[in-house]
Amino acid sequence: MYDLVSGNFQGNVAHLDPAVFNNPLRRDIVHNVFHYFTMKGRQVFKRTKTQGDVAGSGKKPVAQKGRGASRQGNRRAPQRSGGAKAHGVVPRDMSFPVNNKLRLQAFKVLMSAKLYEDKFVFIETE
């Protein structure tokens, strides 16, 4: 342990809980939790107009039969020029759920890894 005031090594030994500081490295868990925190607040706000959003009448533009041409429903149909987008982009939330036990397990794995690499420093404050 190090002293907070002087910053000198005191030589005291800290007793650590093996349930927290003795976990094997689980890269899959750490990756999933890292991906969870990366995507947590991410949202996509893009949006295209569907057939109900595009301006235009719902009236049938031409007769169903008798012209020799293909059937046409309305001016907003996706196959027509100026019509809607058939399967366009919609706003969506990119976050996904991760169990609290899994998040805690990833934290324990990272604490164990830091202790194994000797990158863990204990400071006595009292």
C-alpha positions in Angstrom: 0.0 0.0 0.0 1.0 3.6 -0.7 0.5 6.5 1.7 -1.8 9.1 0.2 0.0 12.1 1.8 3.7 11.2 1.1 3.2 8.8 -1.8 5.7 6.3 -0.2 5.4 2.6 -0.2 4.4 1.4 3.3 4.9 -2.3 2.9 1.4 -3.3 4.2 -0.3 -6.3 2.7 -3.9 -6.0 1.5 -6.1 -9.0 1.8 -8.2 -9.3 -1.4 -11.3 -11.3 -2.0 -10.6 -14.2 -4.3 -14.1 -14.0 -5.6 -13.3 -10.7 -7.2 -9.6 -10.7 -7.9 -9.1 -14.3 -9.0 -11.1 -14.7 -12.1 -9.9 -16.1 -15.4 -9.7 -13.8 -18.4 -13.0 -14.0 -20.4 -12.5 -12.0 -23.5 -16.0 -12.8 -24.8 -17.7 -11.3 -21.7 -15.4 -8.2 -21.8 -16.1 -7.8 -25.5 -19.9 -8.0 -25.0 -20.0 -5.5 -22.2 -17.7 -3.1 -24.0 -19.9 -3.3 -27.0 -22.9 -2.8 -24.7 -21.5 0.5 -23.3 -20.3 1.6 -26.8 -23.8 1.2 -28.3 -25.8 2.2 -25.2 -26.7 5.8 -26.2 -26.5 5.3 -30.0 -29.6 6.0 -32.1 -30.2 6.4 -35.8 -32.4 9.3 -36.7 -32.5 8.9 -40.5 -35.9 8.5 -42.0 -37.3 8.1 -45.5 -40.9 8.8 -46.6 -43.3 5.9 -46.8 -46.3 5.8 -49.1 -48.4 7.5 -46.4 -46.0 10.4 -46.1 -45.5 11.4 -49.7 -47.7 14.1 -51.1 -50.2 13.0 -53.7 -53.7 11.7 -54.1 -54.8 8.2 -53.3 -57.0 8.3 -56.4 -56.3 5.7 -59.1 -54.4 7.5 -61.9 -55.7 5.3 -64.8 -58.3 2.7 -65.3 -57.5 -0.9 -64.2 -58.4 -2.5 -67.5 -58.6 -1.6 -71.1 -55.3 0.2 -71.8 -53.0 -2.7 -72.4 -50.5 -1.3 -69.8 -49.7 -2.4 -66.3 -51.9 -1.8 -63.4 -51.3 1.4 -61.4 -52.6 2.0 -57.9 -51.7 5.6 -57.0 -49.1 8.3 -57.6 -47.3 7.6 -54.3 -46.4 4.0 -55.2 -42.7 3.1 -54.9 -42.4 2.1 -58.5 -43.4 5.5 -59.8 -41.2 8.5 -60.2 -41.6 10.8 -57.1 -43.2 8.0 -55.2 -42.3 6.6 -51.8 -39.4 4.4 -50.7 -40.5 0.8 -50.4 -38.3 -0.4 -47.6 -36.6 2.8 -46.4 -34.5 3.7 -43.4 -36.4 4.2 -40.1 -35.3 5.7 -36.8 -34.0 3.0 -34.4 -32.2 2.5 -31.1 -29.0 0.5 -31.4 -28.7 -0.4 -27.7 -29.2 -4.0 -26.6 -29.7 -5.5 -23.1 -26.9 -7.1 -21.0 -27.6 -8.8 -17.7 -26.3 -7.0 -14.6 -24.6 -10.2 -13.5 -22.7 -10.3 -16.8 -21.6 -6.7 -16.4 -20.4 -7.4 -12.9 -18.5 -10.5 -14.1 -16.8 -8.4 -16.7 -15.8 -5.9 -14.1 -14.3 -8.7 -11.9 -12.4 -10.1 -14.9 -10.9 -6.7 -15.7 -9.9 -6.2 -12.0 -8.3 -9.6 -12.0 -6.4 -8.8 -15.2 -5.1 -5.5 -13.9 -3.9 -7.2 -10.7 -2.2 -9.9 -12.7 -0.4 -7.3 -14.8 0.7 -5.4 -11.6 -1.1 -2.3 -12.8 -3.2 -2.1 -9.6 -2.2 0.4 -6.9 -3.6 0.5 -3.4 -3.6 3.8 -1.5 -4.3 4.0 2.2 -6.3 7.2 2.9 -6.6 7.0 6.7 
